[in-house]
Amino acid sequence: MTEKKSPVGFGLIGCGIIADIHAQGILNTEEAVLAAVYDTKRDSAVKLTEKYGGDICGSMEELLARGDVEVVCICTPSGMHAEQTAMAAQAGKHVLVEKPMAIRLDDVERMIEVCAANDVLLATVFPRRMSPQAAYARQVISEGRLGKLSLCSAYVMLYRDQAYYDSAGWRGTWAMDGGGAMMNQGIHTVDMLQWLVGPVASLSAKAKAVLRHIEVEDTVIATLEFANGALGVLEITTTARDGKGQRLVIHGDKGVLVIEEDTIVSLEIEGEQVQLPEFEPFKVIPDGHRLQIQDMAHAVREGREPVVTGEEGRHSLEIILGTYEASRQRKEIELQTGTPAL
């Protein structure tokens, strides 16, 4: 008879909106338990623990000193992630950090290095990857069923009014948000595109605040060249009043794949009568977070890497930062990435 392993203890740093999703995921994961939380605003911590349990800590250091906290979920503004990840790793805690991992590539490198040096796991949150339809799409492409890829594009049409940016001092700032529509909202779609198609070799772009009074962009367009030779376009905005959401369109010489939100709406392959499998129901929030939390718990107990490692979190950030640099310099930017082409 196999001995049942004890649940992995999780601690939350930051008790805002996204922390609520993490707490739900922990509560609904048999392999995990919420041990403790910390927020500079104690009222936020109280509100969260009243719903999901766990102890309230008076400081981050207090939470990191607890023996029952094995994994720390970092749910604070993006500009704080690097330092908090380093503190957690040095305290011997595994880290699950919200997207984006950080707002500078050198900070991401430091996060990866400090976690490796302290022999702890580092994972970043990209819940769309956990969709069974996303996994199927990646398999179709990696098997070459679409043939040689030619045009691979992504579109994110969302709406955030000025009140959204005014609701928190860190929103829409370079120092804490690290960017706007692309960094905060579009990063999931950017990650999905490069995860499915392969690394981006070079890009040119234009990013600006068209309608909102913010430091960062509310609209961005970019043209991409992938390492496999395919071309693509990124269109991302938070000014779309119709709020159509995410759309990926991937063309090859043998077929085309279209994903809207987390659903494959079209898959045409030359010479095949394609019949999509029946997928398990999936909602990116909260299902994606719950599945990543479950995976992290298993990774800790099994001594393996999580499905979305810190290295994986680097790739999408490089595309976003490259887009900003291309826009500032008004020229094509070449990227360096370690992701192999499919």
Secondary structure as the mmCIF struct_conf table of DSSP 4:
data_model
#
loop_
_struct_conf.conf_type_id
_struct_conf.id
_struct_conf.beg_label_comp_id
_struct_conf.beg_label_asym_id
_struct_conf.beg_label_seq_id
_struct_conf.end_label_comp_id
_struct_conf.end_label_asym_id
_struct_conf.end_label_seq_id
HELX_LH_PP_P HELX_LH_PP_P1 THR A 2 PRO A 7
STRN STRN1 VAL A 8 ILE A 13
BEND BEND1 GLY A 16 GLY A 16
HELX_RH_AL_P HELX_RH_AL_P1 ILE A 17 LEU A 27
TURN_TY1_P TURN_TY1_P1 ASN A 28 ASN A 28
TURN_TY1_P TURN_TY1_P2 GLU A 30 GLU A 31
STRN STRN2 ALA A 32 TYR A 38
BEND BEND2 THR A 40 LYS A 41
HELX_RH_AL_P HELX_RH_AL_P2 ARG A 42 TYR A 52
STRN STRN3 ASP A 55 ILE A 56
HELX_LH_PP_P HELX_LH_PP_P2 CYS A 57 CYS A 57
BEND BEND3 GLY A 58 SER A 59
HELX_RH_AL_P HELX_RH_AL_P3 MET A 60 LEU A 64
TURN_TY1_P TURN_TY1_P3 ALA A 65 ALA A 65
TURN_TY1_P TURN_TY1_P4 GLY A 67 ASP A 68
STRN STRN4 VAL A 71 ILE A 74
BEND BEND4 THR A 76 THR A 76
HELX_RH_3T_P HELX_RH_3T_P1 SER A 78 MET A 80
HELX_RH_AL_P HELX_RH_AL_P4 HIS A 81 GLN A 90
TURN_TY1_P TURN_TY1_P5 ALA A 91 GLY A 92
STRN STRN5 HIS A 94 VAL A 97
HELX_LH_PP_P HELX_LH_PP_P3 GLU A 98 GLU A 98
BEND BEND5 LYS A 99 MET A 101
BEND BEND6 ILE A 103 ARG A 104
HELX_RH_AL_P HELX_RH_AL_P5 LEU A 105 ALA A 117
TURN_TY1_P TURN_TY1_P6 ASN A 118 ASP A 119
STRN STRN6 LEU A 122 THR A 124
HELX_RH_3T_P HELX_RH_3T_P2 PRO A 127 MET A 130
HELX_RH_AL_P HELX_RH_AL_P6 PRO A 132 SER A 142
TURN_TY1_P TURN_TY1_P7 GLU A 143 LEU A 146
BEND BEND7 LYS A 148 LYS A 148
STRN STRN7 LEU A 149 MET A 157
STRN STRN8 TYR A 159 TYR A 159
HELX_RH_AL_P HELX_RH_AL_P7 GLN A 162 ASP A 166
TURN_TY1_P TURN_TY1_P8 SER A 167 SER A 167
BEND BEND8 ALA A 168 ALA A 168
TURN_TY1_P TURN_TY1_P9 GLY A 169 GLY A 172
TURN_TY1_P TURN_TY1_P10 TRP A 174 ASP A 177
BEND BEND9 GLY A 179 GLY A 180
HELX_RH_PI_P HELX_RH_PI_P1 ALA A 181 GLN A 185
TURN_TY1_P TURN_TY1_P11 GLY A 186 GLY A 186
HELX_RH_AL_P HELX_RH_AL_P8 ILE A 187 VAL A 197
STRN STRN9 VAL A 200 LYS A 208
BEND BEND10 VAL A 210 ARG A 212
BEND BEND11 ILE A 214 VAL A 216
BEND BEND12 ASP A 218 ASP A 218
STRN STRN10 THR A 219 PHE A 226
TURN_TY1_P TURN_TY1_P12 ALA A 227 ASN A 228
BEND BEND13 GLY A 229 GLY A 229
STRN STRN11 LEU A 231 THR A 237
BEND BEND14 THR A 238 THR A 238
STRN STRN12 THR A 239 THR A 239
TURN_TY1_P TURN_TY1_P13 ARG A 241 ASP A 242
STRN STRN13 GLY A 245 GLY A 252
TURN_TY1_P TURN_TY1_P14 ASP A 253 LYS A 254
STRN STRN14 GLY A 255 GLU A 260
TURN_TY1_P TURN_TY1_P15 GLU A 261 ASP A 262
STRN STRN15 THR A 263 ILE A 269
TURN_TY1_P TURN_TY1_P16 GLU A 270 GLY A 271
HELX_LH_PP_P HELX_LH_PP_P4 PHE A 279 PRO A 281
HELX_RH_PI_P HELX_RH_PI_P2 VAL A 284 GLY A 288
HELX_RH_AL_P HELX_RH_AL_P9 HIS A 289 GLU A 302
TURN_TY1_P TURN_TY1_P17 GLY A 303 GLY A 303
BEND BEND15 VAL A 307 VAL A 308
STRN STRN16 THR A 309 THR A 309
HELX_RH_AL_P HELX_RH_AL_P10 GLY A 310 GLN A 329
TURN_TY1_P TURN_TY1_P18 ARG A 330 ARG A 330
BEND BEND16 LYS A 331 LYS A 331
STRN STRN17 ILE A 333 GLU A 334
HELX_LH_PP_P HELX_LH_PP_P5 THR A 339 ALA A 341
#
